[in-house]
Amino acid sequence: MKMASACALAIMSGIGFLFGIQKSLRAFLNPLFTGGFTPPLLPAYGSRPYRRGSGAFRE
């Protein structure tokens, strides 16, 4: 039983390690395959959406 739990722990820690590598590689490779331009996914912190003519947000 001791070896089974050790094996499960090794598998789970390896999965976390692989996801960490994938995340860092994605951040590194995005500018290479998009010609150096990556559009922002989220608006800047503190900015308010403004729609012309809708009257929803007025300044």
mmCIF file of the N, C-alpha and C atoms, coordinates in Angstrom:
data_MODEL
# 
_entry.id   MODEL 
# 
loop_
_atom_site.group_PDB 
_atom_site.id 
_atom_site.type_symbol 
_atom_site.label_atom_id 
_atom_site.label_alt_id 
_atom_site.label_comp_id 
_atom_site.label_asym_id 
_atom_site.label_entity_id 
_atom_site.label_seq_id 
_atom_site.pdbx_PDB_ins_code 
_atom_site.Cartn_x 
_atom_site.Cartn_y 
_atom_site.Cartn_z 
_atom_site.occupancy 
_atom_site.B_iso_or_equiv 
_atom_site.pdbx_formal_charge 
_atom_site.auth_seq_id 
_atom_site.auth_comp_id 
_atom_site.auth_asym_id 
_atom_site.auth_atom_id 
_atom_site.pdbx_PDB_model_num 
ATOM 1   N N  . MET A 1 1  ? 0.824   -1.198 0.000   1.00 0.00 ? 1  MET A N  1 
ATOM 2   C CA . MET A 1 1  ? 0.000   0.000  0.000   1.00 0.00 ? 1  MET A CA 1 
ATOM 3   C C  . MET A 1 1  ? 0.869   1.263  0.000   1.00 0.00 ? 1  MET A C  1 
ATOM 4   N N  . LYS A 1 2  ? 2.031   1.160  0.611   1.00 0.00 ? 2  LYS A N  1 
ATOM 5   C CA . LYS A 1 2  ? 2.915   2.314  0.688   1.00 0.00 ? 2  LYS A CA 1 
ATOM 6   C C  . LYS A 1 2  ? 3.417   2.713  -0.701  1.00 0.00 ? 2  LYS A C  1 
ATOM 7   N N  . MET A 1 3  ? 3.712   1.748  -1.536  1.00 0.00 ? 3  MET A N  1 
ATOM 8   C CA . MET A 1 3  ? 4.204   2.045  -2.881  1.00 0.00 ? 3  MET A CA 1 
ATOM 9   C C  . MET A 1 3  ? 3.100   2.646  -3.758  1.00 0.00 ? 3  MET A C  1 
ATOM 10  N N  . ALA A 1 4  ? 1.860   2.225  -3.554  1.00 0.00 ? 4  ALA A N  1 
ATOM 11  C CA . ALA A 1 4  ? 0.754   2.768  -4.349  1.00 0.00 ? 4  ALA A CA 1 
ATOM 12  C C  . ALA A 1 4  ? 0.564   4.256  -4.060  1.00 0.00 ? 4  ALA A C  1 
ATOM 13  N N  . SER A 1 5  ? 0.645   4.626  -2.790  1.00 0.00 ? 5  SER A N  1 
ATOM 14  C CA . SER A 1 5  ? 0.476   6.045  -2.458  1.00 0.00 ? 5  SER A CA 1 
ATOM 15  C C  . SER A 1 5  ? 1.667   6.865  -2.951  1.00 0.00 ? 5  SER A C  1 
ATOM 16  N N  . ALA A 1 6  ? 2.859   6.282  -2.911  1.00 0.00 ? 6  ALA A N  1 
ATOM 17  C CA . ALA A 1 6  ? 4.035   6.986  -3.426  1.00 0.00 ? 6  ALA A CA 1 
ATOM 18  C C  . ALA A 1 6  ? 3.933   7.173  -4.933  1.00 0.00 ? 6  ALA A C  1 
ATOM 19  N N  . CYS A 1 7  ? 3.419   6.167  -5.616  1.00 0.00 ? 7  CYS A N  1 
ATOM 20  C CA . CYS A 1 7  ? 3.249   6.256  -7.068  1.00 0.00 ? 7  CYS A CA 1 
ATOM 21  C C  . CYS A 1 7  ? 2.206   7.321  -7.417  1.00 0.00 ? 7  CYS A C  1 
ATOM 22  N N  . ALA A 1 8  ? 1.103   7.335  -6.677  1.00 0.00 ? 8  ALA A N  1 
ATOM 23  C CA . ALA A 1 8  ? 0.057   8.330  -6.933  1.00 0.00 ? 8  ALA A CA 1 
ATOM 24  C C  . ALA A 1 8  ? 0.578   9.741  -6.677  1.00 0.00 ? 8  ALA A C  1 
ATOM 25  N N  . LEU A 1 9  ? 1.377   9.907  -5.637  1.00 0.00 ? 9  LEU A N  1 
ATOM 26  C CA . LEU A 1 9  ? 1.941   11.218 -5.335  1.00 0.00 ? 9  LEU A CA 1 
ATOM 27  C C  . LEU A 1 9  ? 2.887   11.670 -6.443  1.00 0.00 ? 9  LEU A C  1 
ATOM 28  N N  . ALA A 1 10 ? 3.686   10.753 -6.953  1.00 0.00 ? 10 ALA A N  1 
ATOM 29  C CA . ALA A 1 10 ? 4.614   11.092 -8.034  1.00 0.00 ? 10 ALA A CA 1 
ATOM 30  C C  . ALA A 1 10 ? 3.864   11.487 -9.296  1.00 0.00 ? 10 ALA A C  1 
ATOM 31  N N  . ILE A 1 11 ? 2.782   10.787 -9.595  1.00 0.00 ? 11 ILE A N  1 
ATOM 32  C CA . ILE A 1 11 ? 1.995   11.105 -10.794 1.00 0.00 ? 11 ILE A CA 1 
ATOM 33  C C  . ILE A 1 11 ? 1.364   12.487 -10.649 1.00 0.00 ? 11 ILE A C  1 
ATOM 34  N N  . MET A 1 12 ? 0.768   12.761 -9.497  1.00 0.00 ? 12 MET A N  1 
ATOM 35  C CA . MET A 1 12 ? 0.095   14.041 -9.303  1.00 0.00 ? 12 MET A CA 1 
ATOM 36  C C  . MET A 1 12 ? 1.088   15.205 -9.297  1.00 0.00 ? 12 MET A C  1 
ATOM 37  N N  . SER A 1 13 ? 2.248   15.035 -8.704  1.00 0.00 ? 13 SER A N  1 
ATOM 38  C CA . SER A 1 13 ? 3.221   16.126 -8.697  1.00 0.00 ? 13 SER A CA 1 
ATOM 39  C C  . SER A 1 13 ? 3.778   16.347 -10.098 1.00 0.00 ? 13 SER A C  1 
ATOM 40  N N  . GLY A 1 14 ? 3.892   15.282 -10.877 1.00 0.00 ? 14 GLY A N  1 
ATOM 41  C CA . GLY A 1 14 ? 4.349   15.417 -12.259 1.00 0.00 ? 14 GLY A CA 1 
ATOM 42  C C  . GLY A 1 14 ? 3.344   16.160 -13.118 1.00 0.00 ? 14 GLY A C  1 
ATOM 43  N N  . ILE A 1 15 ? 2.057   15.931 -12.866 1.00 0.00 ? 15 ILE A N  1 
ATOM 44  C CA . ILE A 1 15 ? 1.020   16.632 -13.632 1.00 0.00 ? 15 ILE A CA 1 
ATOM 45  C C  . ILE A 1 15 ? 1.083   18.131 -13.345 1.00 0.00 ? 15 ILE A C  1 
ATOM 46  N N  . GLY A 1 16 ? 1.243   18.503 -12.087 1.00 0.00 ? 16 GLY A N  1 
ATOM 47  C CA . GLY A 1 16 ? 1.369   19.916 -11.741 1.00 0.00 ? 16 GLY A CA 1 
ATOM 48  C C  . GLY A 1 16 ? 2.587   20.544 -12.373 1.00 0.00 ? 16 GLY A C  1 
ATOM 49  N N  . PHE A 1 17 ? 3.670   19.807 -12.439 1.00 0.00 ? 17 PHE A N  1 
ATOM 50  C CA . PHE A 1 17 ? 4.898   20.297 -13.053 1.00 0.00 ? 17 PHE A CA 1 
ATOM 51  C C  . PHE A 1 17 ? 4.700   20.540 -14.543 1.00 0.00 ? 17 PHE A C  1 
ATOM 52  N N  . LEU A 1 18 ? 4.002   19.624 -15.216 1.00 0.00 ? 18 LEU A N  1 
ATOM 53  C CA . LEU A 1 18 ? 3.775   19.778 -16.653 1.00 0.00 ? 18 LEU A CA 1 
ATOM 54  C C  . LEU A 1 18 ? 2.872   20.966 -16.954 1.00 0.00 ? 18 LEU A C  1 
ATOM 55  N N  . PHE A 1 19 ? 1.847   21.199 -16.134 1.00 0.00 ? 19 PHE A N  1 
ATOM 56  C CA . PHE A 1 19 ? 0.980   22.349 -16.361 1.00 0.00 ? 19 PHE A CA 1 
ATOM 57  C C  . PHE A 1 19 ? 1.745   23.651 -16.163 1.00 0.00 ? 19 PHE A C  1 
ATOM 58  N N  . GLY A 1 20 ? 2.664   23.685 -15.210 1.00 0.00 ? 20 GLY A N  1 
ATOM 59  C CA . GLY A 1 20 ? 3.475   24.876 -15.003 1.00 0.00 ? 20 GLY A CA 1 
ATOM 60  C C  . GLY A 1 20 ? 4.358   25.168 -16.198 1.00 0.00 ? 20 GLY A C  1 
ATOM 61  N N  . ILE A 1 21 ? 4.946   24.130 -16.780 1.00 0.00 ? 21 ILE A N  1 
ATOM 62  C CA . ILE A 1 21 ? 5.789   24.308 -17.967 1.00 0.00 ? 21 ILE A CA 1 
ATOM 63  C C  . ILE A 1 21 ? 4.944   24.786 -19.141 1.00 0.00 ? 21 ILE A C  1 
ATOM 64  N N  . GLN A 1 22 ? 3.767   24.193 -19.328 1.00 0.00 ? 22 GLN A N  1 
ATOM 65  C CA . GLN A 1 22 ? 2.906   24.565 -20.450 1.00 0.00 ? 22 GLN A CA 1 
ATOM 66  C C  . GLN A 1 22 ? 2.504   26.035 -20.354 1.00 0.00 ? 22 GLN A C  1 
ATOM 67  N N  . LYS A 1 23 ? 2.191   26.494 -19.159 1.00 0.00 ? 23 LYS A N  1 
ATOM 68  C CA . LYS A 1 23 ? 1.769   27.883 -18.978 1.00 0.00 ? 23 LYS A CA 1 
ATOM 69  C C  . LYS A 1 23 ? 2.911   28.846 -19.303 1.00 0.00 ? 23 LYS A C  1 
ATOM 70  N N  . SER A 1 24 ? 4.121   28.528 -18.854 1.00 0.00 ? 24 SER A N  1 
ATOM 71  C CA . SER A 1 24 ? 5.241   29.425 -19.120 1.00 0.00 ? 24 SER A CA 1 
ATOM 72  C C  . SER A 1 24 ? 5.620   29.400 -20.597 1.00 0.00 ? 24 SER A C  1 
ATOM 73  N N  . LEU A 1 25 ? 5.523   28.254 -21.243 1.00 0.00 ? 25 LEU A N  1 
ATOM 74  C CA . LEU A 1 25 ? 5.844   28.185 -22.666 1.00 0.00 ? 25 LEU A CA 1 
ATOM 75  C C  . LEU A 1 25 ? 4.820   28.944 -23.500 1.00 0.00 ? 25 LEU A C  1 
ATOM 76  N N  . ARG A 1 26 ? 3.551   28.883 -23.117 1.00 0.00 ? 26 ARG A N  1 
ATOM 77  C CA . ARG A 1 26 ? 2.518   29.593 -23.855 1.00 0.00 ? 26 ARG A CA 1 
ATOM 78  C C  . ARG A 1 26 ? 2.772   31.095 -23.798 1.00 0.00 ? 26 ARG A C  1 
ATOM 79  N N  . ALA A 1 27 ? 3.166   31.587 -22.645 1.00 0.00 ? 27 ALA A N  1 
ATOM 80  C CA . ALA A 1 27 ? 3.463   33.015 -22.508 1.00 0.00 ? 27 ALA A CA 1 
ATOM 81  C C  . ALA A 1 27 ? 4.678   33.401 -23.342 1.00 0.00 ? 27 ALA A C  1 
ATOM 82  N N  . PHE A 1 28 ? 5.616   32.483 -23.501 1.00 0.00 ? 28 PHE A N  1 
ATOM 83  C CA . PHE A 1 28 ? 6.822   32.764 -24.275 1.00 0.00 ? 28 PHE A CA 1 
ATOM 84  C C  . PHE A 1 28 ? 6.568   32.673 -25.776 1.00 0.00 ? 28 PHE A C  1 
ATOM 85  N N  . LEU A 1 29 ? 5.728   31.728 -26.212 1.00 0.00 ? 29 LEU A N  1 
ATOM 86  C CA . LEU A 1 29 ? 5.552   31.482 -27.638 1.00 0.00 ? 29 LEU A CA 1 
ATOM 87  C C  . LEU A 1 29 ? 4.485   32.357 -28.288 1.00 0.00 ? 29 LEU A C  1 
ATOM 88  N N  . ASN A 1 30 ? 3.566   32.923 -27.538 1.00 0.00 ? 30 ASN A N  1 
ATOM 89  C CA . ASN A 1 30 ? 2.506   33.733 -28.137 1.00 0.00 ? 30 ASN A CA 1 
ATOM 90  C C  . ASN A 1 30 ? 3.039   34.861 -29.014 1.00 0.00 ? 30 ASN A C  1 
ATOM 91  N N  . PRO A 1 31 ? 4.006   35.664 -28.571 1.00 0.00 ? 31 PRO A N  1 
ATOM 92  C CA . PRO A 1 31 ? 4.493   36.739 -29.448 1.00 0.00 ? 31 PRO A CA 1 
ATOM 93  C C  . PRO A 1 31 ? 5.191   36.224 -30.702 1.00 0.00 ? 31 PRO A C  1 
ATOM 94  N N  . LEU A 1 32 ? 5.761   35.019 -30.652 1.00 0.00 ? 32 LEU A N  1 
ATOM 95  C CA . LEU A 1 32 ? 6.467   34.492 -31.822 1.00 0.00 ? 32 LEU A CA 1 
ATOM 96  C C  . LEU A 1 32 ? 5.507   34.150 -32.957 1.00 0.00 ? 32 LEU A C  1 
ATOM 97  N N  . PHE A 1 33 ? 4.366   33.547 -32.628 1.00 0.00 ? 33 PHE A N  1 
ATOM 98  C CA . PHE A 1 33 ? 3.455   33.078 -33.660 1.00 0.00 ? 33 PHE A CA 1 
ATOM 99  C C  . PHE A 1 33 ? 2.406   34.108 -34.063 1.00 0.00 ? 33 PHE A C  1 
ATOM 100 N N  . THR A 1 34 ? 2.359   35.238 -33.400 1.00 0.00 ? 34 THR A N  1 
ATOM 101 C CA . THR A 1 34 ? 1.388   36.270 -33.765 1.00 0.00 ? 34 THR A CA 1 
ATOM 102 C C  . THR A 1 34 ? 2.069   37.475 -34.392 1.00 0.00 ? 34 THR A C  1 
ATOM 103 N N  . GLY A 1 35 ? 3.322   37.348 -34.774 1.00 0.00 ? 35 GLY A N  1 
ATOM 104 C CA . GLY A 1 35 ? 4.036   38.461 -35.386 1.00 0.00 ? 35 GLY A CA 1 
ATOM 105 C C  . GLY A 1 35 ? 4.385   39.555 -34.396 1.00 0.00 ? 35 GLY A C  1 
ATOM 106 N N  . GLY A 1 36 ? 4.454   39.217 -33.119 1.00 0.00 ? 36 GLY A N  1 
ATOM 107 C CA . GLY A 1 36 ? 4.816   40.190 -32.101 1.00 0.00 ? 36 GLY A CA 1 
ATOM 108 C C  . GLY A 1 36 ? 3.641   40.963 -31.551 1.00 0.00 ? 36 GLY A C  1 
ATOM 109 N N  . PHE A 1 37 ? 2.438   40.710 -32.055 1.00 0.00 ? 37 PHE A N  1 
ATOM 110 C CA . PHE A 1 37 ? 1.264   41.431 -31.575 1.00 0.00 ? 37 PHE A CA 1 
ATOM 111 C C  . PHE A 1 37 ? 0.341   40.463 -30.872 1.00 0.00 ? 37 PHE A C  1 
ATOM 112 N N  . THR A 1 38 ? 0.043   40.719 -29.631 1.00 0.00 ? 38 THR A N  1 
ATOM 113 C CA . THR A 1 38 ? -0.941  39.927 -28.903 1.00 0.00 ? 38 THR A CA 1 
ATOM 114 C C  . THR A 1 38 ? -2.006  40.881 -28.392 1.00 0.00 ? 38 THR A C  1 
ATOM 115 N N  . PRO A 1 39 ? -3.238  40.762 -28.867 1.00 0.00 ? 39 PRO A N  1 
ATOM 116 C CA . PRO A 1 39 ? -4.295  41.668 -28.413 1.00 0.00 ? 39 PRO A CA 1 
ATOM 117 C C  . PRO A 1 39 ? -4.607  41.414 -26.943 1.00 0.00 ? 39 PRO A C  1 
ATOM 118 N N  . PRO A 1 40 ? -4.955  42.444 -26.190 1.00 0.00 ? 40 PRO A N  1 
ATOM 119 C CA . PRO A 1 40 ? -5.283  42.248 -24.776 1.00 0.00 ? 40 PRO A CA 1 
ATOM 120 C C  . PRO A 1 40 ? -6.579  41.464 -24.632 1.00 0.00 ? 40 PRO A C  1 
ATOM 121 N N  . LEU A 1 41 ? -6.579  40.522 -23.711 1.00 0.00 ? 41 LEU A N  1 
ATOM 122 C CA . LEU A 1 41 ? -7.775  39.719 -23.491 1.00 0.00 ? 41 LEU A CA 1 
ATOM 123 C C  . LEU A 1 41 ? -8.760  40.426 -22.574 1.00 0.00 ? 41 LEU A C  1 
ATOM 124 N N  . LEU A 1 42 ? -8.241  41.211 -21.647 1.00 0.00 ? 42 LEU A N  1 
ATOM 125 C CA . LEU A 1 42 ? -9.089  41.907 -20.695 1.00 0.00 ? 42 LEU A CA 1 
ATOM 126 C C  . LEU A 1 42 ? -8.774  43.398 -20.746 1.00 0.00 ? 42 LEU A C  1 
ATOM 127 N N  . PRO A 1 43 ? -9.743  44.245 -20.448 1.00 0.00 ? 43 PRO A N  1 
ATOM 128 C CA . PRO A 1 43 ? -9.449  45.685 -20.425 1.00 0.00 ? 43 PRO A CA 1 
ATOM 129 C C  . PRO A 1 43 ? -8.491  46.012 -19.286 1.00 0.00 ? 43 PRO A C  1 
ATOM 130 N N  . ALA A 1 44 ? -7.851  47.141 -19.371 1.00 0.00 ? 44 ALA A N  1 
ATOM 131 C CA . ALA A 1 44 ? -6.906  47.562 -18.336 1.00 0.00 ? 44 ALA A CA 1 
ATOM 132 C C  . ALA A 1 44 ? -7.633  47.737 -17.015 1.00 0.00 ? 44 ALA A C  1 
ATOM 133 N N  . TYR A 1 45 ? -6.940  47.498 -15.938 1.00 0.00 ? 45 TYR A N  1 
ATOM 134 C CA . TYR A 1 45 ? -7.538  47.614 -14.611 1.00 0.00 ? 45 TYR A CA 1 
ATOM 135 C C  . TYR A 1 45 ? -7.981  49.052 -14.364 1.00 0.00 ? 45 TYR A C  1 
ATOM 136 N N  . GLY A 1 46 ? -9.200  49.218 -13.937 1.00 0.00 ? 46 GLY A N  1 
ATOM 137 C CA . GLY A 1 46 ? -9.716  50.537 -13.618 1.00 0.00 ? 46 GLY A CA 1 
ATOM 138 C C  . GLY A 1 46 ? -10.385 51.245 -14.782 1.00 0.00 ? 46 GLY A C  1 
ATOM 139 N N  . SER A 1 47 ? -10.296 50.678 -15.984 1.00 0.00 ? 47 SER A N  1 
ATOM 140 C CA . SER A 1 47 ? -10.935 51.336 -17.127 1.00 0.00 ? 47 SER A CA 1 
ATOM 141 C C  . SER A 1 47 ? -12.410 50.952 -17.176 1.00 0.00 ? 47 SER A C  1 
ATOM 142 N N  . ARG A 1 48 ? -13.222 51.888 -17.638 1.00 0.00 ? 48 ARG A N  1 
ATOM 143 C CA . ARG A 1 48 ? -14.652 51.620 -17.753 1.00 0.00 ? 48 ARG A CA 1 
ATOM 144 C C  . ARG A 1 48 ? -15.015 51.447 -19.217 1.00 0.00 ? 48 ARG A C  1 
ATOM 145 N N  . PRO A 1 49 ? -15.891 50.512 -19.499 1.00 0.00 ? 49 PRO A N  1 
ATOM 146 C CA . PRO A 1 49 ? -16.327 50.377 -20.896 1.00 0.00 ? 49 PRO A CA 1 
ATOM 147 C C  . PRO A 1 49 ? -17.155 51.588 -21.315 1.00 0.00 ? 49 PRO A C  1 
ATOM 148 N N  . TYR A 1 50 ? -16.979 52.035 -22.523 1.00 0.00 ? 50 TYR A N  1 
ATOM 149 C CA . TYR A 1 50 ? -17.719 53.182 -23.028 1.00 0.00 ? 50 TYR A CA 1 
ATOM 150 C C  . TYR A 1 50 ? -18.288 52.819 -24.385 1.00 0.00 ? 50 TYR A C  1 
ATOM 151 N N  . ARG A 1 51 ? -19.592 52.890 -24.500 1.00 0.00 ? 51 ARG A N  1 
ATOM 152 C CA . ARG A 1 51 ? -20.249 52.589 -25.775 1.00 0.00 ? 51 ARG A CA 1 
ATOM 153 C C  . ARG A 1 51 ? -20.887 53.863 -26.296 1.00 0.00 ? 51 ARG A C  1 
ATOM 154 N N  . ARG A 1 52 ? -20.553 54.234 -27.485 1.00 0.00 ? 52 ARG A N  1 
ATOM 155 C CA . ARG A 1 52 ? -21.120 55.454 -28.070 1.00 0.00 ? 52 ARG A CA 1 
ATOM 156 C C  . ARG A 1 52 ? -22.599 55.274 -28.365 1.00 0.00 ? 52 ARG A C  1 
ATOM 157 N N  . GLY A 1 53 ? -23.367 56.230 -27.971 1.00 0.00 ? 53 GLY A N  1 
ATOM 158 C CA . GLY A 1 53 ? -24.772 56.249 -28.323 1.00 0.00 ? 53 GLY A CA 1 
ATOM 159 C C  . GLY A 1 53 ? -25.665 55.389 -27.456 1.00 0.00 ? 53 GLY A C  1 
ATOM 160 N N  . SER A 1 54 ? -25.095 54.539 -26.619 1.00 0.00 ? 54 SER A N  1 
ATOM 161 C CA . SER A 1 54 ? -25.963 53.679 -25.826 1.00 0.00 ? 54 SER A CA 1 
ATOM 162 C C  . SER A 1 54 ? -26.478 54.395 -24.583 1.00 0.00 ? 54 SER A C  1 
ATOM 163 N N  . GLY A 1 55 ? -25.709 55.367 -24.096 1.00 0.00 ? 55 GLY A N  1 
ATOM 164 C CA . GLY A 1 55 ? -26.125 56.078 -22.901 1.00 0.00 ? 55 GLY A CA 1 
ATOM 165 C C  . GLY A 1 55 ? -25.925 55.286 -21.631 1.00 0.00 ? 55 GLY A C  1 
ATOM 166 N N  . ALA A 1 56 ? -25.339 54.106 -21.749 1.00 0.00 ? 56 ALA A N  1 
ATOM 167 C CA . ALA A 1 56 ? -25.157 53.268 -20.575 1.00 0.00 ? 56 ALA A CA 1 
ATOM 168 C C  . ALA A 1 56 ? -24.092 53.845 -19.648 1.00 0.00 ? 56 ALA A C  1 
ATOM 169 N N  . PHE A 1 57 ? -23.022 54.345 -20.214 1.00 0.00 ? 57 PHE A N  1 
ATOM 170 C CA . PHE A 1 57 ? -21.934 54.904 -19.416 1.00 0.00 ? 57 PHE A CA 1 
ATOM 171 C C  . PHE A 1 57 ? -21.649 56.310 -19.920 1.00 0.00 ? 57 PHE A C  1 
ATOM 172 N N  . ARG A 1 58 ? -21.872 57.272 -19.082 1.00 0.00 ? 58 ARG A N  1 
ATOM 173 C CA . ARG A 1 58 ? -21.609 58.656 -19.472 1.00 0.00 ? 58 ARG A CA 1 
ATOM 174 C C  . ARG A 1 58 ? -20.514 59.213 -18.593 1.00 0.00 ? 58 ARG A C  1 
ATOM 175 N N  . GLU A 1 59 ? -19.718 60.075 -19.171 1.00 0.00 ? 59 GLU A N  1 
ATOM 176 C CA . GLU A 1 59 ? -18.628 60.677 -18.397 1.00 0.00 ? 59 GLU A CA 1 
ATOM 177 C C  . GLU A 1 59 ? -18.913 62.118 -18.130 1.00 0.00 ? 59 GLU A C  1 
# 
